[in-house]
Amino acid sequence: MAYEVQEASLVNLYALSTLKDFACRFLRALGATAEEAAIISDGLMTASQWWHPGQGQGLEKLFRYHRRVKNGGIQPDAPMRWLQDTPAFALLDAAKGFGYVAAHRAMSRAVEKAATTGIAMVGVQHSNHFGIAGYHALQAAKAGLIGWSFTNAKAEMAPWGSAKPVLGTNPWGIAIPRSDHQAIVLDMALTMSGKGMMRWYEQEGRSMPDNWALTPDGQSTTDPAAAREGPMLPIGEYKGYGLSLFTDVLAGVMTGARFGLNVFQDDQNFDVGHMMIAIDPAALMSREDYDRRLAQLVAQVKNAPAIDEDRPVLLPGEVEFRRMGQRQQNGIPVSRETVAGLRDLASDLGLAFTL
């Protein structure tokens, strides 16, 4: 579920159409094709509507794209190619292209295959940061399939019992389609938080929870500055560490991408690995039976008595979809620091700045 922290006062609010238009034009100015710009901007806007600005998954990502396109770490219109393509499995070489685009194409192929085989798995190698995992999982759910997307990432989590980062936050996205309702969507990193939220707390002069990260020498701390170079702590202690290791096996080792200490370390050659899985809920029973049984499970969960009557039990994704509706009506927050930085980059690209 989303972090329950207040957004800083130093933000501006913008209409979705304004932000999406700027993101598309910015990406096109970097050399992205019309297809690439549309996919990436849609992902960035989904993140901007779902998450807190401090998590850095919205327009904040444009700084990273600008730097990596300029230094060759990302190749616009990359010559991606299929290395394997069987009835139920495929492997895509992203050729250092945009991660959002590679993951989108991989999930599209998984959905296409699962419609015939019932389940399909598509890996990606030589990619970049793919945005928010839930966005790609939801792509499958919109097609009526269960979607599962995950990726490896820069080593920021230590193996349980160590203070040396070896594994990444390695986020997961799982989306379960429902008839006549929003999908159930779980989007989570395998660490308690990310460095972006820690930076946000530091900028706000606030203490962070003591279960987010350690100091470099392995000490617990609530000071985000003291933990900046230390390891992130996994969700569920040793359980989250195990899930991160498992993720790196499937997304890194199995795809031929980098893994562990080597992935995400060179800003010009990230070689991130992703894995996309699509499952047809009707593979084992009729779609009508699946819908009926899922509705029964959801009813049992939603009818569980709330400990606090003002905080009813919610499904994964409910908070994000609710926030999406509110932001579409009231505006999407973007930090003033981000706006100022994007103004400078727009000038560098000779792009009209409209924020």
Salt bridges, closest charged atoms under 4 A:
GLU4 OE2 - ARG311 NH2 2.94
GLU7 OE2 - ARG327 NH2 2.08
ASP21 OD2 - ARG25 NE 3.06
GLU35 OE1 - ARG105 NH2 2.85
ASP42 OD1 - LYS20 NZ 3.32
ASP85 OD2 - ARG109 NH1 2.60
ASP85 OD1 - LYS113 NZ 2.58
ASP93 OD1 - HIS126 ND1 3.07
GLU202 OE2 - ARG228 NH2 2.34
ASP267 OD2 - ARG67 NE 2.94
ASP267 OD1 - ARG68 NE 2.98
ASP271 OD2 - HIS126 NE2 3.76
ASP289 OD1 - ARG292 NH2 3.30
ASP291 OD1 - ARG287 NE 3.38
GLU318 OE1 - LYS302 NZ 2.78
GLU318 OE2 - ARG322 NH2 3.82
ASP348 OD2 - HIS66 NE2 3.06
